[in-house]
């Protein structure tokens, strides 16, 4: 590989000893023998890390330093670093221990003709609780989106610049960049890197974090399955609810007309009407979505051209 690698290290959620992390990453990249630049994007809450990096730069370390005024999220930090980068290849690295930095040259050498190389921490050496969470989450991800990679939580990724030029990430979608890239037609490769022996922290999050992860997964599921076909999702869901409401209402109306059963004391009748209205509304949302997609279809690109021979 002769292209310059732009290494983006967002400091958004947490960070370990930033001086130690920088030296480990820098030394590994120097051993790889390729030109590179290191870009740190520091969110507002990590003022101490910013001051340390600023002092390192003043001492002669070659790095670019970007500071956000407040917490915008890791996806925004990666995008911010990407806009300041110059390399044809982008590498994202976490500001905390995940993989053995000495394995980064192996990852770079493995890229070949692939568009993205994703690291998998293997073998795992962290706590059994962390491994159980990872296994359960990836089983769910695999069922909903397909088995693109086996360690979606690992932030060590190497990919061509055109991926972030094609795919806009926001919120927490940076976690699912391999899945979104695969959906767009890019070639993805997963490689095993040794897990850092320093990654020992037991990860237990507030309940709200797990809910957010599930919502993010549902967002990605919809994006890769129904971006240009909203009526398939809303139409099917609305039709099922509509049919249930129609059957319930019809049964009660027939009982009223033929057998004289009163409807005033039948709460089931109200439920049937509710299902009819809800089904129609969901179906209508799908129709509106189809109209929006049809209107903007020219602006929505869901493919990648690999080669043109004229």
N, C-alpha and C positions, 0 to 999 in steps of 0.2 A: 504494500500500500504506500503510495507516494502523496496522496492528498493530505492536507492539513486536517487534523482532528480538533474540533472545538469541544472542549470538555466543560459541560455546564453542571455546576454543583449548587442546587437550590438549598438555602437554609431557611426552611419554612415551618416545619413541624417540630423538629428536634435536631440537636447536633451533639456530637461528642467533642473531644479535644480537637479543635479545628486545626491547630498547628501540627499535631501528630497526623491527622487525616491528610493534610496537604502534603506533608513529606512522603507519606506512603504512596499516595497517588502520583506525585511528581516523579519519584524515583522509579516506579513501575513503568510510567510512560516513557521516561528516558531510556530505560532498558529496551523498550519496544523499537527504538530507533526511528521514530516517525516524527515529523513536525507537528506540534500541538500548541494550543493556547488553552489557558484555564480561566474560566469565567465563574465568579461567585455571585449569586444573587441572594442578598440578605434581606429578609423581611423585617419589619419594624421592631418586632419583639426581641430580636437577637442583637441588641446593641453591643454587647460584650464581644461577640464573634466578629462583628464589623470592625471594631477598634483593633482587635488582634490582627485581622487580615490587613487592615490599613497600615499597621506598624510593620508587618511583613513586607508589604509592597514598598514602603519607604526604605527598608533595608536592602532592597534590590530584587525581591522575588518577582518573577514575571507572571503577573495575574491581572485580570480585569475585575473590578469590583463595582457591583451595582447594588444600591440600597433602595428598598421600597419604604415609603413613609409609614405603612401599616401592613397588617396581615392580609394578603390577597389570595393566598393559596399556592400550592406547589405548581399547579398547571400554569398559572399566570407567571410564576417565577421562571419556569422553563421557557415560556414564550418570550419573556423579557430578555433572558440570556440569549435565546436564539436570534433575536433581532439585532443584538450587538455582536454576533459571531461572524466569522469570515470563512470557516472551514467548510469543505464539501461533505465532511462526515461529522456527525454530532454524536457525542457520548454523554449520557447523563449518569451521574454518580451521586449517591446519597452522602449527606454530611455526617453520617454515623456508620458504624461498622455493620457491613452485611456480607461482603465476600473478601477473601484474601486478596489484597491489592496486587500481590506478586503474580496473580493469574491474569491480570489485564492484558499483557502482551499476547497470551494464548487466545484471548477473545478477539483481539484485533487481527491476528493471523488467520482466524477462522472465517472471516467475513466473506472473502471470495466474491462471488457474483450475487450474494444475497443483499436484500435491501435493509434488513434489520437482523441483528443478533441479540438475543435476549438471554440473560444469565439466569441459571437455576442454581440455587444454593444446594450443593450436593457433594458429599453426604451431609445431612443435617446434624448439627451437634448442639443445638439450643434446647430449651426445655421441652418436655413432652407436651405441655399445655400449648405452647406455640405451634408445635407440629400438628397437634390435633385441630387447632383452629384453621391452620393452613389447609389441611387435608379436607375438612368439611367444606370450607369456602370454595376450594377449587373443584370439588365434586359438583357443587351448585353452579359454578361458572361454566364448567364443561357441559353440563346438561342444557344450560340456557343459550350458550354461545358457540359451543364446539370446543374441542381440545386444541387450542392454538399453542398454549404454553402451560407449564406446570408450576410456575412460581410467579404469579401475577404481582405479588407484593415486593418482588426484588426490583429495585430502582436502577440496577446496572444494565444499561442498554446502549447499543451502538447501532446507528442507523444513518442512512443517507439523508442529505439536507432536504431532498424533495418530499420526504414524508411529512415534515412539519409545514412545508409549503402547500401541501394538498389537504392536510387534516388540521382543523382548528380544535385545540383542546381548551377546555374551560372547566371550572368547578374542580371535581376530582377525576376527570376523565383521563388524566395522565396515567393512572393506574392501568387503564384498559387500552393504551396506545397500541400494543401488539395486536389486540383483537380488532380494533378499528382499522389498523394498517392491513391486516389480512383480508378484511372485508373489502377494502379498496383495491385489492389485487397485488399488493406488495408481497415479496417473498420473505418469509420469516424463518429464522433458524434459532433453535434453542441449544445452549451449550452449558455443560456442567462446570461450575467454578466452585472451588473449595469455600465453604462457609468460614467467615472470619471467626477465629477462636475467641475473639473479644465480644461477640454478639451473645451475651448471656442474659440480657434483660428479659424477664417474663412479661409478655405483653398482655395486659388486661385493661380493656378500655371501658369507658362508661357505656351504658346501654344505648344511648343516643348515637354513638359512633357505629355500632353494629347496624342500627336502623338506617343510618346514612349509607353504609356500604351496600345494604340490600336495595335501597332506592337507586343508588348509582348503577347497580347491576341491572335493575329493571330498565333504567334509561338506556344503557348500552344494548340490552336485548331488543328494545324497540328500535333503536337507531340502526342496528344491523339487519333487522328482520323486516321492518315496515316503514323505512324512511320514505320510500316512493310508493308504498302501497298501504296507506293508512286505513282504507276501507276494508282491507282484509282483516285487520285487527278489530276495529270498531264495528264494522259490519257484522262480523261473526258474533262478537260479544253482544251487540244490540239485538241481533236476530234471535239468539238463544233466550235472552231475557224477554223479548217481545212474545215469542212463542209460549213461554211459560205463563206470562200474564194473560195471553189470549185463551189458553186452555183453562186456567183457573176461572177467568171471568165467564167463559162460555158455559162451563159446568154449572156455575151458580145461577146464571141467567136461565138455563134450561130447567133447572130445579124450580125456579120461580115461576116460569111460564107453564110448565106441565104438571107440577106437583104442588104448586101454591106455597112453597117454602119462602118465608119472608127473608129479605136481604138486610133489613135494618139492624138485625142483631148478629150479622155475619162479618166479623172483622176480616175474614179471608177475602171478601169482595173488595175491600179497600186495598188490600195487598195486591190483588190481581190488577186493579186499576193502576196502582203505583208501578207495577212491573211493565204495564203497557206504555205508560208515559216515559219511564226510564229507558226502555228499549228503543223507543222512537228517538229520544234525545241522543243516545249513544250512536245510533245509526246516522243521525243527522250530523254529528261531529265528524264521522268518517267521510260523509259526502263533502262537507266543507273542507276537510283536509285534502281530499282528492282534487277539489277545485284549486286550492292553494298550490298544491304540487304541480298541477297542470299549468298553472299560470307562470310558475317559476322553474319549470323543468329544464330550461336552457341553462340556468345558473347552477344546477345541481349535477355535479360530476361524481359518478360512482364507479369509475374504472380508471385504470392506469395503463398507459401505452408503454410497452416495453421496448419496441423497436419499430422504426419506419424505414422501409427500403424503397426508394423511389427510382 
